[in-house]
Amino acid sequence: MAKKTVASLQKKGAKAFTKAIKMVKNDKGFYSFKSEILPKEKVNDYLAKK
């Protein structure tokens, strides 16, 4: 699964994107990870919001 993401990030124009991984706590108290591929400018906004 990680190989596909890395391969897709190496295409032309992909240097403007970053994979962001956020740890999210659910209502039962357990943590899970949520990842998205975003433009570099929007990473801080993605990590700041809940």
C-alpha positions in Angstrom: 0.0 0.0 0.0 2.8 2.4 0.8 4.5 1.6 -2.5 1.5 2.9 -4.5 1.5 6.2 -2.5 5.2 6.7 -3.0 5.0 5.9 -6.7 2.1 8.3 -7.2 4.0 11.1 -5.4 7.0 10.7 -7.7 5.1 11.8 -10.9 5.6 15.2 -12.6 4.3 18.0 -10.5 4.0 15.9 -7.4 6.6 17.9 -5.4 3.8 20.3 -4.6 2.0 17.5 -2.6 2.6 16.0 0.8 1.1 13.0 2.7 -0.2 14.1 6.0 -1.0 11.6 8.8 -3.1 12.7 11.8 -4.0 10.7 14.9 -7.7 10.9 15.7 -9.4 9.9 18.9 -12.9 8.3 18.6 -15.8 8.5 21.1 -14.7 5.2 22.8 -11.3 6.7 23.6 -9.3 4.7 21.0 -6.9 6.4 18.5 -6.8 5.7 14.8 -4.7 7.2 12.0 -6.2 9.3 9.2 -4.0 10.1 6.2 -4.5 12.3 3.2 -2.4 13.6 0.3 -2.6 17.4 0.3 -1.0 20.4 -1.4 1.9 21.7 0.8 0.1 24.9 1.5 -2.9 23.2 3.2 -1.1 20.7 5.5 -1.0 23.1 8.5 -4.8 23.7 8.1 -5.5 20.0 7.9 -3.5 19.3 11.1 -4.9 22.2 13.0 -8.6 21.4 12.6 -10.3 18.6 14.6 
